[in-house]
C-alpha cells in the first residue's frame, strides 16, 4: 500500500502541473505528453502489483489500458484525416479525460472510501410513523428497524465540511449544507444485523453533488438554494438550516446548551445515530448497500426547536401528514469525520453480491 500511495503522489504532482501549465496553453500541451508518459509508467507498475488489489480495482486498471489503446488509435486515424476538430479531441480532450480518470483511479487505490468528509452539527427531528407508510420505499433484503415498538422517520439538517471525493477536494464543493428525510432499516447477513438508513430525499445546494450522488449511487438528491447559521450566545447555541422551494424558505432550528454529553447506550439517541449502512432501492429485487464509518457521536442538550416547512411541497403527498404532528424527539449530534465506502450491489432474488463502482 505504501508503494501505491507514492505512485498516487507522483501522479498527482504531474497532473496538477499539467493543469496549471494549461493556463498558458502551449506549455500545457507540451507537458501533457510528459504526464501521459508518467501515467503509462505508473500503470505499467500497477500491472505488476495488481495481485494485491481487489477485482474492481483490477478492472479499473484494465479499463485505463483500454482507453490508452483507443487514444493512440484515434491519434493515428486523425493524423491521416488531418481534421482540426479531430486534433482538439484526440490530442487534448480525450487524453486529458483519460488522465483525469487515471488520477481518480490512483487516488482510490489505497482506500475503499468513495467519499470522506466531516458531518457537523446534525439537527435531527424524529417522528413516529406507521411502518406501512414506508413499505413502498423499503429496499429489497431489508426490514424496517424498530426501537421500543416505535417506527421513525427523521428530518436531518447538517453541514458537510472538508469534503473529498475519491481523495480530491473539488472547488466550491468542499463545505455545504444538506437536509434529508430518512428512515431506519436493518439487514441480516453472516449471522449479524446490519443497521442502516434509507433516504427519501436529500437536498443540497450544488448541482454537481446531486448529479454524482444520483448517477453513481442512485440516491434521491435534489438541488435547492440553501443557507445555514449558528447563533452563539453565552450559554447557548442555535443551529439554523434553510432551503428554498420556489419563493418560499423552509427552516429547521435547534437551540442547545453548549456542553457536550455522551449518547447513552440503549437510548433513543443511540438508535437514531448509530446506523452505519446506507441502503438504496434500485428495483423490487436489487439494492445498493454502502457503509458509513464514523466514531460514536456526542450530543448537545436541546432546549428549544422550531420548524417552518412545507412537507408536501418538499417530500410529496406520502409525508404531508408530518405537517400536522410534532416530533417525538429532537437531537443535536455534534458529528465527526466520516467515510462513505464504495457501494455494493445486492441482487436479492439471485443471491448475487458484487462490488459496484
C-alpha positions, 0 to 999 in steps of 0.5 A: 500500500505504501508503494501505491500511495507514492505512485498516487503522489507522483501522479498527482504532482504531474497532473496538477502541473499539467493543469496549471501549465494549461493556463498558458496553453502551449506549455500545457500541451507540451507537458501533457505528453510528459504526464501521459508518459508518467501515467503509462509508467505508473500503470505499467507498475500497477500491472505488476502489483495488481495481485494485491488489489481487489477485482474492481480495482483490477478492472479499473486498471484494465479499463485505463489500458483500454482507453490508452489503446483507443487514444493512440488509435484515434491519434493515428486515424486523425493524423491521416484525416488531418481534421482540426476538430479531430486534433482538439479531441484526440490530442487534448480532450480525450487524453486529458479525460483519460488522465483525469480518470487515471488520477481518480483511479490512483487516488482510490487505490489505497482506500475503499472510501468513495467519499470522506468528509466531516458531518457537523452539527446534525439537527435531527427531528424524529417522528413516529410513523406507521411502518406501512407508510414506508413499505413502498420505499423499503429496499429489497433484503431489508426490514424496517428497524424498530426501537421500543415498538416505535417506527421513525422517520427523521428530518436531518439538517447538517453541514458537510465540511472538508469534503473529498471525493475519491481523495480530491477536494473539488472547488466550491464543493468542499463545505455545504449544507444538506437536509434529508428525510430518512428512515431506519432499516436493518439487514441480516447477513453472516449471522449479524444485523446490519443497521442502516438508513434509507433516504427519501430525499436529500437536498443540497445546494450544488448541482454537481453533488446531486448529479454524482450522488444520483448517477453513481449511487442512485440516491434521491438528491435534489438541488435547492438554494440553501443557507445555514447559521449558528447563533452563539450566545453565552450559554447557548447555541442555535443551529439554523438550516434553510432551503428554498422551494420556489419563493418560499424558505423552509427552516429547521432550528435547534437551540442547545446548551453548549456542553457536550454529553455522551449518547447513552447506550440503549437510548433513543439517541443511540438508535437514531445515530448509530446506523452505519449502512446506507441502503438504496432501492434500485428495483423490487429485487436489487439494492445498493448497500454502502457503509458509513464509518464514523466514531460514536457521536456526542450530543448537545442538550436541546432546549428549544426547536422550531420548524417552518416547512412545507412537507408536501411541497418538499417530500410529496403527498406520502409525508404531508401528514408530518405537517400536522404532528410534532416530533417525538424527539429532537437531537443535536449530534455534534458529528465527526469525520466520516467515510462513505465506502464504495457501494455494493450491489445486492441482487436479492432474488439471485443471491448475487453480491458484487462490488459496484463502482 
